[in-house]
Amino acid sequence: MPLEGLPFMAAATLLGAALAIAPLAAGIGFVLAIWFGVDSVYLPRRRARNLIDTLIVASGLVVWFSPALMGVVAAGRALYEGRIHFVRPPRDYFLATDPIAFWQGVGFWLIMAGLFGFLAWRYWYPRLMPNAAARD
């Protein structure tokens, strides 16, 4: 089969699209499954919670708060190592040679951790503390 022409380009484009979309669809599906699983736990029901519901809520807490935790870990690692690394564009800022950029990088990770933590808390607050949320 020649590696040219419209049929080859169409097949290559479709294969590339499938390889690009499949992981994205799997990630979105995972987050949506957790989202709707958590919402189903807090719907009115006749029976009390069981172990599966507790596991669903625990996995939801891990998924929702993990971006905030990773931001704190990145800032802590930078403080421990004395350097902060960014992938794109590839940059390394060292505390000893470029302290302003280093502290800006640490601040960036802490601000992002705070943002992600706030968004996760806004989602979980009415679920974890329904009485307090009803008063607010």
Secondary structure in CASP SS format (residue, H / E / C, confidence):
PFRMAT SS
TARGET T0000
AUTHOR 0000-0000-0000
METHOD secondary structure of the structure
MODEL  1
M C 1.00
P C 1.00
L C 1.00
E C 1.00
G H 1.00
L H 1.00
P H 1.00
F H 1.00
M H 1.00
A H 1.00
A H 1.00
A H 1.00
T H 1.00
L H 1.00
L H 1.00
G H 1.00
A H 1.00
A H 1.00
L H 1.00
A H 1.00
I H 1.00
A H 1.00
P H 1.00
L H 1.00
A H 1.00
A H 1.00
G H 1.00
I H 1.00
G H 1.00
F H 1.00
V H 1.00
L H 1.00
A H 1.00
I H 1.00
W H 1.00
F H 1.00
G H 1.00
V H 1.00
D H 1.00
S H 1.00
V H 1.00
Y C 1.00
L C 1.00
P C 1.00
R C 1.00
R C 1.00
R C 1.00
A C 1.00
R C 1.00
N C 1.00
L H 1.00
I H 1.00
D H 1.00
T H 1.00
L H 1.00
I H 1.00
V H 1.00
A H 1.00
S H 1.00
G H 1.00
L H 1.00
V H 1.00
V H 1.00
W H 1.00
F H 1.00
S H 1.00
P H 1.00
A H 1.00
L H 1.00
M H 1.00
G H 1.00
V H 1.00
V H 1.00
A H 1.00
A H 1.00
G H 1.00
R H 1.00
A H 1.00
L H 1.00
Y H 1.00
E H 1.00
G C 1.00
R E 1.00
I E 1.00
H E 1.00
F E 1.00
V C 1.00
R C 1.00
P C 1.00
P C 1.00
R E 1.00
D E 1.00
Y E 1.00
F E 1.00
L C 1.00
A C 1.00
T C 1.00
D C 1.00
P H 1.00
I H 1.00
A H 1.00
F H 1.00
W H 1.00
Q H 1.00
G H 1.00
V H 1.00
G H 1.00
F H 1.00
W H 1.00
L H 1.00
I H 1.00
M H 1.00
A H 1.00
G H 1.00
L H 1.00
F H 1.00
G H 1.00
F H 1.00
L H 1.00
A H 1.00
W H 1.00
R H 1.00
Y H 1.00
W H 1.00
Y H 1.00
P H 1.00
R H 1.00
L H 1.00
M C 1.00
P H 1.00
N H 1.00
A H 1.00
A H 1.00
A H 1.00
R H 1.00
D C 1.00
END
